[in-house]
Amino acid sequence: MVNPDETLSISAAQGVAWNVFTPPEILDELVVDLDITVQRGIAWNPNTSVETLIKLATSKDWNVRKGVVYNINTPVNILIERADDIDIDVRVGVAWNINTPVTALIKLVDDVDVAPLDDLLVRNGVLKNPNCPEAVKIWFRMGGFAGMTLAEFVEKVNNGLL
């Protein structure tokens, strides 16, 4: 445990935050560190507790939020919320996370407010995600379908209308 009477230097705190052998309890204590690079390390660390990831998910720093969405321990509700993140790198991370539910993947593909290159990054993550349904892959192969959003297309396929 970290002794509360001792303070770590920033570089030591960064080393502890990024170290995959750091126990969750230590990361939980370190999260109060105001240094953003320490918080980034905690967000990316696979030992970070769900409680700490929830705290970090609303960080003002996009790199912290990006670490949270790439973290395998991030709860599904946080992944769904971050699918609407203002930062494209965070949304790409949501697309790649294997715990992202289908509803969030479809939402990411139907996001029309992104630049073409950003759109490709998100869609590539969705296609590589093991949760990506076959209907989504078909929609991509067809280059979209008659002006339907992906959500509309998937609904019609699931209801046997296509």
PASEBA-1860 file (N, C-alpha, C; in nm, 3 decimals):
! residues 162
1> MVNPDETL> 0.084/-0.119/0.000/0.000/0.000/0.000/0.088/0.126/0.000 ~ 0.034/0.229/-0.059/0.104/0.357/-0.060/0.084/0.422/0.076 ~ 0.194/0.464/0.135/0.186/0.532/0.263/0.135/0.673/0.240 ~ 0.022/0.712/0.303/-0.034/0.845/0.278/0.059/0.959/0.320 ~ 0.157/0.929/0.404/0.251/1.033/0.447/0.362/1.055/0.344 ~ 0.369/0.967/0.249/0.472/0.978/0.147/0.406/1.016/0.014 ~ 0.470/1.104/-0.058/0.419/1.137/-0.190/0.517/1.086/-0.293 ~ 0.463/1.032/-0.400/0.547/0.982/-0.508/0.582/1.096/-0.602
9> SISAAQGV> 0.699/1.090/-0.660/0.730/1.186/-0.764/0.638/1.156/-0.882 ~ 0.622/1.251/-0.971/0.536/1.231/-1.089/0.587/1.112/-1.170 ~ 0.716/1.103/-1.192/0.768/0.992/-1.274/0.748/0.858/-1.204 ~ 0.762/0.853/-1.072/0.737/0.729/-0.999/0.590/0.692/-1.007 ~ 0.502/0.790/-0.991/0.358/0.765/-0.998/0.320/0.716/-1.138 ~ 0.382/0.775/-1.242/0.356/0.729/-1.379/0.399/0.584/-1.395 ~ 0.515/0.551/-1.344/0.565/0.413/-1.353/0.472/0.314/-1.285 ~ 0.422/0.351/-1.169/0.329/0.265/-1.096/0.198/0.253/-1.174
17> AWNVFTPP> 0.148/0.364/-1.227/0.020/0.365/-1.299/0.023/0.277/-1.424 ~ 0.132/0.279/-1.497/0.142/0.203/-1.622/0.186/0.058/-1.601 ~ 0.234/0.025/-1.483/0.287/-0.109/-1.458/0.173/-0.211/-1.448 ~ 0.175/-0.312/-1.533/0.067/-0.411/-1.535/0.068/-0.502/-1.412 ~ 0.171/-0.491/-1.331/0.177/-0.571/-1.209/0.129/-0.493/-1.086 ~ 0.092/-0.366/-1.106/0.043/-0.285/-0.995/-0.096/-0.337/-0.954 ~ -0.114/-0.367/-0.826/-0.245/-0.418/-0.781/-0.355/-0.311/-0.794 ~ -0.479/-0.355/-0.814/-0.591/-0.261/-0.829/-0.604/-0.163/-0.713
25> EILDELVV> -0.576/-0.208/-0.592/-0.590/-0.120/-0.474/-0.497/0.000/-0.483 ~ -0.378/-0.022/-0.533/-0.281/0.088/-0.549/-0.329/0.184/-0.657 ~ -0.380/0.129/-0.767/-0.431/0.214/-0.875/-0.550/0.296/-0.826 ~ -0.634/0.235/-0.743/-0.749/0.306/-0.686/-0.703/0.425/-0.602 ~ -0.594/0.407/-0.529/-0.541/0.516/-0.447/-0.475/0.624/-0.534 ~ -0.411/0.580/-0.642/-0.338/0.674/-0.728/-0.431/0.761/-0.813 ~ -0.553/0.718/-0.835/-0.643/0.788/-0.926/-0.668/0.933/-0.883 ~ -0.650/0.962/-0.757/-0.669/1.099/-0.709/-0.555/1.192/-0.753
33> DLDITVQR> -0.448/1.133/-0.807/-0.337/1.213/-0.855/-0.387/1.305/-0.966 ~ -0.357/1.432/-0.956/-0.406/1.528/-1.054/-0.326/1.530/-1.184 ~ -0.210/1.461/-1.183/-0.129/1.458/-1.304/-0.199/1.373/-1.409 ~ -0.224/1.432/-1.523/-0.302/1.366/-1.628/-0.230/1.244/-1.683 ~ -0.097/1.245/-1.687/-0.025/1.129/-1.739/-0.038/1.010/-1.645 ~ -0.052/1.035/-1.518/-0.075/0.927/-1.421/-0.215/0.869/-1.445 ~ -0.313/0.956/-1.463/-0.449/0.909/-1.487/-0.458/0.832/-1.619 ~ -0.383/0.872/-1.719/-0.380/0.799/-1.846/-0.329/0.657/-1.825
41> GIAWNPNT> -0.222/0.644/-1.749/-0.167/0.512/-1.721/-0.266/0.424/-1.648 ~ -0.335/0.480/-1.552/-0.435/0.405/-1.476/-0.548/0.360/-1.569 ~ -0.592/0.449/-1.658/-0.702/0.416/-1.750/-0.666/0.298/-1.840 ~ -0.543/0.291/-1.886/-0.499/0.184/-1.976/-0.463/0.056/-1.902 ~ -0.438/0.063/-1.772/-0.387/-0.052/-1.698/-0.495/-0.160/-1.685 ~ -0.465/-0.284/-1.725/-0.564/-0.392/-1.717/-0.602/-0.432/-1.575 ~ -0.528/-0.385/-1.476/-0.562/-0.415/-1.336/-0.653/-0.310/-1.273 ~ -0.688/-0.208/-1.346/-0.770/-0.101/-1.291/-0.910/-0.152/-1.261
49> SVETLIKL> -0.960/-0.118/-1.144/-1.093/-0.163/-1.102/-1.203/-0.093/-1.182 ~ -1.317/-0.157/-1.185/-1.434/-0.100/-1.253/-1.469/0.035/-1.192 ~ -1.464/0.046/-1.061/-1.498/0.172/-0.993/-1.408/0.286/-1.039 ~ -1.281/0.258/-1.052/-1.187/0.361/-1.096/-1.207/0.395/-1.243 ~ -1.236/0.296/-1.326/-1.263/0.322/-1.467/-1.387/0.411/-1.482 ~ -1.487/0.388/-1.399/-1.608/0.471/-1.404/-1.574/0.615/-1.370 ~ -1.488/0.635/-1.271/-1.446/0.771/-1.235/-1.373/0.839/-1.351 ~ -1.288/0.764/-1.418/-1.205/0.820/-1.525/-1.282/0.840/-1.656
57> ATSKDWNV> -1.395/0.772/-1.672/-1.470/0.775/-1.798/-1.521/0.913/-1.836 ~ -1.532/1.002/-1.740/-1.583/1.137/-1.769/-1.472/1.242/-1.763 ~ -1.348/1.197/-1.769/-1.235/1.290/-1.766/-1.246/1.391/-1.880 ~ -1.196/1.510/-1.857/-1.191/1.612/-1.962/-1.084/1.579/-2.065 ~ -0.991/1.493/-2.028/-0.880/1.457/-2.117/-0.922/1.340/-2.206 ~ -0.920/1.362/-2.337/-0.963/1.257/-2.430/-0.875/1.134/-2.422 ~ -0.747/1.152/-2.392/-0.656/1.037/-2.383/-0.689/0.948/-2.264 ~ -0.738/1.007/-2.156/-0.782/0.927/-2.040/-0.906/0.848/-2.081
65> RKGVVYNI> -1.003/0.915/-2.144/-1.126/0.847/-2.187/-1.094/0.737/-2.289 ~ -0.996/0.763/-2.375/-0.955/0.663/-2.474/-0.900/0.539/-2.403 ~ -0.816/0.559/-2.303/-0.764/0.446/-2.226/-0.876/0.367/-2.160 ~ -0.975/0.438/-2.110/-1.088/0.371/-2.045/-1.161/0.281/-2.143 ~ -1.191/0.331/-2.264/-1.271/0.251/-2.357/-1.194/0.134/-2.417 ~ -1.062/0.143/-2.420/-0.982/0.029/-2.467/-0.963/-0.074/-2.356 ~ -0.987/-0.036/-2.232/-0.964/-0.125/-2.119/-1.070/-0.235/-2.118 ~ -1.026/-0.358/-2.110/-1.115/-0.475/-2.115/-1.210/-0.481/-1.996
73> NTPVNILI> -1.178/-0.412/-1.888/-1.261/-0.414/-1.767/-1.371/-0.309/-1.766 ~ -1.375/-0.225/-1.869/-1.474/-0.117/-1.872/-1.615/-0.174/-1.885 ~ -1.706/-0.129/-1.798/-1.844/-0.178/-1.806/-1.913/-0.138/-1.936 ~ -2.005/-0.221/-1.979/-2.078/-0.200/-2.103/-2.148/-0.064/-2.105 ~ -2.208/-0.024/-1.993/-2.280/0.104/-1.992/-2.187/0.222/-2.023 ~ -2.062/0.213/-1.981/-1.965/0.319/-2.012/-1.932/0.316/-2.162 ~ -1.917/0.197/-2.219/-1.888/0.186/-2.362/-2.003/0.245/-2.444 ~ -2.125/0.219/-2.402/-2.242/0.274/-2.472/-2.241/0.427/-2.463
81> ERADDIDI> -2.214/0.480/-2.344/-2.209/0.626/-2.327/-2.098/0.689/-2.412 ~ -1.982/0.627/-2.413/-1.867/0.683/-2.485/-1.880/0.667/-2.636 ~ -1.975/0.588/-2.684/-1.999/0.577/-2.829/-2.042/0.712/-2.886 ~ -2.087/0.802/-2.799/-2.125/0.938/-2.839/-2.017/1.041/-2.805 ~ -1.900/0.995/-2.768/-1.794/1.087/-2.724/-1.762/1.187/-2.834 ~ -1.728/1.307/-2.794/-1.694/1.412/-2.890/-1.564/1.381/-2.965 ~ -1.477/1.301/-2.905/-1.347/1.272/-2.965/-1.353/1.143/-3.046 ~ -1.306/1.149/-3.169/-1.310/1.035/-3.259/-1.223/0.920/-3.208
89> DVRVGVAW> -1.109/0.948/-3.146/-1.022/0.841/-3.095/-1.092/0.760/-2.986 ~ -1.176/0.825/-2.908/-1.251/0.754/-2.805/-1.355/0.664/-2.872 ~ -1.423/0.715/-2.973/-1.523/0.634/-3.044/-1.457/0.515/-3.116 ~ -1.338/0.535/-3.170/-1.265/0.424/-3.232/-1.235/0.317/-3.126 ~ -1.196/0.360/-3.008/-1.170/0.265/-2.899/-1.294/0.186/-2.861 ~ -1.408/0.252/-2.860/-1.534/0.182/-2.831/-1.558/0.076/-2.939 ~ -1.533/0.111/-3.064/-1.554/0.018/-3.175/-1.466/-0.107/-3.161 ~ -1.346/-0.091/-3.112/-1.252/-0.203/-3.101/-1.271/-0.287/-2.975
97> NINTPVTA> -1.337/-0.233/-2.873/-1.350/-0.308/-2.747/-1.441/-0.428/-2.767 ~ -1.392/-0.546/-2.734/-1.468/-0.670/-2.758/-1.592/-0.682/-2.669 ~ -1.606/-0.594/-2.572/-1.725/-0.595/-2.486/-1.833/-0.499/-2.533 ~ -1.807/-0.426/-2.639/-1.905/-0.330/-2.689/-2.024/-0.405/-2.748 ~ -2.145/-0.372/-2.701/-2.263/-0.442/-2.752/-2.299/-0.399/-2.894 ~ -2.376/-0.484/-2.961/-2.416/-0.460/-3.099/-2.485/-0.325/-3.116 ~ -2.571/-0.288/-3.023/-2.643/-0.160/-3.037/-2.546/-0.043/-3.046 ~ -2.439/-0.046/-2.968/-2.340/0.062/-2.972/-2.259/0.056/-3.102
105> LIKLVDDV> -2.230/-0.065/-3.151/-2.156/-0.078/-3.277/-2.236/-0.020/-3.392 ~ -2.365/-0.048/-3.395/-2.451/0.004/-3.501/-2.459/0.157/-3.492 ~ -2.469/0.207/-3.372/-2.474/0.351/-3.350/-2.346/0.417/-3.405 ~ -2.231/0.354/-3.382/-2.104/0.407/-3.430/-2.099/0.412/-3.582 ~ -2.150/0.310/-3.647/-2.149/0.306/-3.793/-2.242/0.412/-3.851 ~ -2.352/0.436/-3.786/-2.450/0.533/-3.835/-2.414/0.677/-3.800 ~ -2.300/0.698/-3.736/-2.256/0.832/-3.699/-2.217/0.908/-3.826 ~ -2.298/1.004/-3.865/-2.274/1.076/-3.990/-2.198/1.207/-3.970
113> DVAPLDDL> -2.167/1.241/-3.847/-2.102/1.369/-3.819/-1.951/1.357/-3.808 ~ -1.893/1.270/-3.889/-1.748/1.253/-3.882/-1.685/1.270/-4.020 ~ -1.558/1.305/-4.020/-1.483/1.319/-4.144/-1.464/1.180/-4.206 ~ -1.446/1.173/-4.339/-1.433/1.042/-4.406/-1.325/0.951/-4.348 ~ -1.207/1.004/-4.318/-1.101/0.920/-4.263/-1.140/0.869/-4.124 ~ -1.197/0.956/-4.043/-1.242/0.915/-3.910/-1.349/0.808/-3.921 ~ -1.439/0.825/-4.018/-1.544/0.727/-4.042/-1.483/0.591/-4.072 ~ -1.379/0.587/-4.154/-1.312/0.461/-4.187/-1.250/0.396/-4.064
121> LVRNGVLK> -1.191/0.476/-3.978/-1.130/0.422/-3.857/-1.235/0.358/-3.766 ~ -1.348/0.426/-3.750/-1.455/0.372/-3.666/-1.512/0.246/-3.729 ~ -1.543/0.253/-3.857/-1.604/0.138/-3.924/-1.511/0.018/-3.928 ~ -1.382/0.041/-3.945/-1.286/-0.069/-3.941/-1.289/-0.137/-3.804 ~ -1.294/-0.057/-3.698/-1.303/-0.114/-3.564/-1.429/-0.195/-3.546 ~ -1.540/-0.146/-3.597/-1.667/-0.218/-3.587/-1.658/-0.351/-3.661 ~ -1.605/-0.349/-3.783/-1.595/-0.472/-3.862/-1.503/-0.576/-3.799 ~ -1.399/-0.531/-3.731/-1.304/-0.623/-3.668/-1.354/-0.673/-3.532
129> NPNCPEAV> -1.457/-0.609/-3.480/-1.509/-0.646/-3.348/-1.582/-0.780/-3.359 ~ -1.550/-0.875/-3.269/-1.615/-1.006/-3.276/-1.767/-1.001/-3.254 ~ -1.818/-0.891/-3.200/-1.963/-0.877/-3.180/-2.034/-0.822/-3.303 ~ -1.959/-0.792/-3.407/-2.019/-0.735/-3.527/-2.109/-0.839/-3.594 ~ -2.239/-0.809/-3.605/-2.330/-0.907/-3.666/-2.310/-0.921/-3.816 ~ -2.349/-1.034/-3.869/-2.335/-1.062/-4.012/-2.410/-0.959/-4.096 ~ -2.525/-0.913/-4.049/-2.603/-0.813/-4.124/-2.523/-0.685/-4.145 ~ -2.441/-0.648/-4.049/-2.358/-0.529/-4.061/-2.252/-0.551/-4.169
137> KIWFRMGG> -2.192/-0.670/-4.169/-2.091/-0.701/-4.271/-2.152/-0.700/-4.411 ~ -2.274/-0.752/-4.424/-2.344/-0.751/-4.552/-2.369/-0.607/-4.596 ~ -2.416/-0.525/-4.504/-2.444/-0.384/-4.535/-2.319/-0.315/-4.589 ~ -2.205/-0.344/-4.526/-2.078/-0.285/-4.572/-2.043/-0.334/-4.712 ~ -2.056/-0.465/-4.734/-2.022/-0.521/-4.865/-2.109/-0.462/-4.975 ~ -2.231/-0.427/-4.940/-2.323/-0.369/-5.037/-2.302/-0.218/-5.052 ~ -2.211/-0.162/-4.975/-2.184/-0.019/-4.981/-2.298/0.064/-4.925 ~ -2.361/0.014/-4.822/-2.482/0.079/-4.770/-2.598/0.018/-4.847
145> FAGMTLAE> -2.716/0.045/-4.811/-2.829/-0.020/-4.878/-2.942/0.078/-4.901 ~ -2.959/0.120/-5.024/-3.072/0.202/-5.066/-3.102/0.318/-4.972 ~ -2.996/0.383/-4.925/-3.016/0.500/-4.841/-3.062/0.471/-4.700 ~ -3.072/0.343/-4.663/-3.112/0.308/-4.527/-2.994/0.326/-4.433 ~ -3.023/0.366/-4.311/-2.917/0.364/-4.211/-2.889/0.218/-4.179 ~ -2.777/0.194/-4.119/-2.742/0.057/-4.081/-2.844/0.002/-3.982 ~ -2.888/0.084/-3.888/-2.987/0.039/-3.789/-3.115/-0.007/-3.858 ~ -3.161/0.068/-3.957/-3.282/0.030/-4.031/-3.260/-0.100/-4.107
153> FVEKVNNG> -3.144/-0.113/-4.170/-3.111/-0.234/-4.245/-3.108/-0.356/-4.155 ~ -3.040/-0.347/-4.041/-3.030/-0.460/-3.948/-3.169/-0.498/-3.897 ~ -3.252/-0.399/-3.867/-3.387/-0.429/-3.819/-3.466/-0.506/-3.925 ~ -3.456/-0.465/-4.051/-3.528/-0.534/-4.158/-3.476/-0.676/-4.176 ~ -3.343/-0.694/-4.170/-3.285/-0.829/-4.182/-3.331/-0.915/-4.066 ~ -3.326/-0.863/-3.947/-3.366/-0.940/-3.828/-3.515/-0.977/-3.830 ~ -3.596/-0.896/-3.896/-3.741/-0.922/-3.904/-3.778/-0.999/-4.030 ~ -3.677/-1.043/-4.106/-3.703/-1.123/-4.225/-3.759/-1.043/-4.341
161> LL> -3.744/-0.912/-4.339/-3.798/-0.828/-4.445/-3.699/-0.809/-4.560 ~ -3.577/-0.851/-4.542/-3.477/-0.845/-4.651/-3.408/-0.980/-4.664
END
